[in-house]
Amino acid sequence: MSPPESEWFKVQTIPNAGRGVLASKRIPAGTLILNSQPAAAHVIFRQYRKEVCAFCFAYDRGRTLAVRENEVGKVFCSVECQAQWVLDQGDVGVAAWRELQRYVMLKRKFVLDFAGLAPVGAKPGLDVIRATWRDAEARRRAAMEGKGGKRGPKANANQSVDPDILGLFLSGLLYHAKYPDKWRDEVLCLAMDEEPYKSLTDLEAHSNAFAQLASILPAELSTSLNDNVCQVLTQAGSHNAFGIRSGSEDGEEYMGYSLYPAASYFNHSCSPNIVKKRVGREWEFSSARDIEVGEECCITYLGGDEKDLTVDERRTRLSDVWGFKCMCTRCSTEASR
Ligand SMILES: C[S@@+](CC[C@H](N)C(=O)[O-])C[C@H]1O[C@@H](n2cnc3c(N)ncnc32)[C@H](O)[C@@H]1O
């Protein structure tokens, strides 16, 4: 397993913050030090499905985009993006998105907007998480082997359907099937949150989505689907997701999120020295000022709000959203005053 390599930095253990990115030589201001490459998995939330280009994530102030592919439930900003998307997904991928879209349409009265719901009940612990996924995997195996389980839209009848989780899982599964080496060397290398579910409902939504996907995927893909792939996507997403927003940095609309393994080693700082910029479906990371050898290269996870917040406010927000206590130099200095 391998973190990204670069002429500008190396990934190393940082006290109190896991691994981080350290400058291996002096980085002049304005230097591009990393391009994220395309995401290993992503989701455009269902409410934005007609407004965000499925290939380059372009958004035109809420307008429905011109090129629509209803069979797969996607829109594109141009025929070029549509063609690129088809190429990128391959025949199996396009067939899988078609099945998924058909399933969501058939089950539309069971579609719930979980994103808009407040978490219900306590955050599930490891034992409950393991038991729930074990059960979902057993149901999948039974269905595959024809032992009482069903395949197709009649399987998992009356279960709620969450198209956002289904979409995230399918995009990650396609990446897993297409790039097994990158999955092993990059995705499995990420920091994982072993308890990523906000509530029991959230856990069930994820395990149900896995079972539903397993019941509808084309045979070429369903054989490589297992609960581990979906669990990894959720565990890694919790610690490493990048928001897909309408602006290039942190605009107003939160339209989805994605997982970029190579870009997931930047820790947060409340006085960041790296700026990130979304360029289409990739991110670029550049030095905001001169950075000396051995200095940690950090982005902000607070989208610029860190400038106006107190140390307590910053730490509370990072703890609520990301689940960690900020140990950056600015917070450590201000907290010790
Ligand atoms: C995107 S990952 C960054 C890379 C991560 N440190 C690793 O080892 O893979 C985000 C996680 O890093 C840790 N982290 C990032 N910034 C931090 C900070 N300022 N203080 C403490 N922990 C931090 C938190 O555990 C957070 O959930």
The ligand as an ORCA input file, in Angstrom:
! r2SCAN-3c Opt
* xyz 0 1
  C      -8.218     13.433      5.155
  S      -7.522     12.639      6.512
  C      -5.909     13.332      6.562
  C      -4.850     12.248      6.579
  C      -4.835     11.437      7.840
  N      -4.119     12.143      8.904
  C      -4.227     10.060      7.615
  O      -3.447      9.597      8.454
  O      -4.555      9.416      6.620
  C      -8.399     13.444      7.808
  C      -8.098     12.909      9.191
  O      -6.783     13.322      9.630
  C      -6.800     13.735     10.990
  N      -6.536     15.196     11.054
  C      -6.524     16.056     10.017
  N      -6.225     17.303     10.412
  C      -6.045     17.243     11.745
  C      -5.739     18.226     12.729
  N      -5.559     19.508     12.440
  N      -5.654     17.812     14.024
  C      -5.848     16.508     14.351
  N      -6.142     15.531     13.463
  C      -6.242     15.891     12.161
  C      -8.198     13.431     11.499
  O      -8.194     12.137     12.049
  C      -9.039     13.457     10.244
  O     -10.223     12.684     10.354
*
